[in-house]
Amino acid sequence: MAEQATYTAETRSPNRSSLAQKASRLFVGDTTIWVILLGLMIGSMVVVFSAISQEAFAAEMYGRAFYGEFMKHMLLIVVSFILVSAMARVPTRYYRWLSGAMMIAAILLLVWTLVGGTELNEGKRWIQIGGFTLQPSEFAKVAIVNYVASCLRGKNGEHASVETFVRIWGPVLLVIGLIFFENISTAAFIFAMVYILCFIGGANSKWMLYILGFGVVAMLIFLGAHALMPKNAEIGRSATGQNRISRFMDKAFKPIDENTYDDIMGMDYQVVSAQKAIANSGVTGVGAGQSELRQFLPAAFSDYIYNVVVEEYGLFGSLFLIFMYIMFFWRCGQLARQSRSMYKTLLLMGVGLIITSQAVMNMMVAANLLPVTGQTLPFISKGGSSYLFMSMLFGMALSVSREIKEANLKRDAAASDIEGMPEVEMERIPEMDDPESSYDEL
């Protein structure tokens, strides 16, 4: 019997080893990030399947496939998984080399959007390419993070020079200007993310104060000018953004009742419906696929998908989703500390900031703690270009984590090779002080 057990264990171990090797070849990079990514993808399938029911019944009514929209979302998830896997295998030096080209492409796409873009949902934010609809502002987030990280990687104080500051903020302010009038929340979001990333990367402190003052003054001028404009006048969707802000400020922290929200079937419909979904949840929720407000909540599958999560899965489900985003940010920070390359450190921090901050913004809108922004819940909301471009951010983060893991293995191997050898005084090589010639650049 003992011999039989030994034989069984020996015959099974090669299969287990082979399976582990296949998994390691498929999921290259950090395991924690992969677990979070796959968890969000699976959660997106389940929640979108429930939240999209209103659109599914409408499609069937007009003779289209009942599961058509959901199958599109499933296809998008598969494409996103392939994109993440492919980008995780690309050396990060290629992303750094392409940072300028990506920034130029983002600017050109945004100009195209203003000149000949497609208007959807009362906003001119999309362009048509080969039958596909893309939102260039989402690609701009990817390009900007990569570009800023590349600019701030300079050594010998170059990252804190005025020239570097201008090289960063010149294109960034141009992108913000191209986005602002059609999507104020995204423009403000990009400004805040770049400012934080520049602060982390040690950009020129004096000019950082100047740019902060410029941003505050520019916003005040815009709000003042808009208040003086005729009621029917509007530049882009500027009036929509200002109206959302003013309605939110007028009703913030007041009871959700007919006295506060007197236009429940009109402008207040979204806010009231979203809060009803939360109130209907309880600790454990009403159960998967049992949401009542998904039938009435506008954009239940995108902007307000977190309300569906809260209603169906309750306090436990909503807190677990928050935990997933916090874990992703924490893991990016942990990996950034291990990197010996400033570019990779800033790229990881930028990816973590964008994904986590956008998730927090979406959840705050769902809880009526922020005015409506139109920011989706990363890798949960149904979407097209937003989902794909978030995949690019995950792929870049996994690429960095893969190289950090390889560098750690090389250092461990080098340390084990010299273990037991007599100690000798080594001459310091100048290249060893250069962060760009560290192990994780190999």
Buried (B, 14 or more C-beta within 10 A) or exposed (E): EEEEEEEEEEEEEEEEEEEEEEEEEEBBBBEBBBBBBBBBBEBBBBBBBBBBBBBBEEBEEEEEEBBBBBEBBBEBBEEBBEBBBEBBEBEBBEBBEBBBEBBEBBBEBBBEBBEEBBEEEEBBBBBEEEEEEBBBBBBBBBBBBBBBBBBBBBEEEEBBBEEBBEBBBEBBBBBBEBBBBBBBBBBBBBBEBBBBBBEBBBBBEEBBEEBEEBBEEBBEEBBEEBEEBEEEEBEBBBBBBBEBBEBBEEBEEEEBEEEBBEEBEEEBBBBBBBBBBBEBBEEEBBEEBEBEBBEEBEBBBBBBBBBBBBBBBBEEBBEEBBEBBEBBBEBBBBBBEBBBBBBBBBBBBBBBBBBBBBBBBBBBBBBBEBBBBBBBBBBBBBBBBBBBBBBBBBBBBBBBBBBBBBBEEEBEEEEEEEEEEEEEEEEEEEEEEEBBBBBBBE
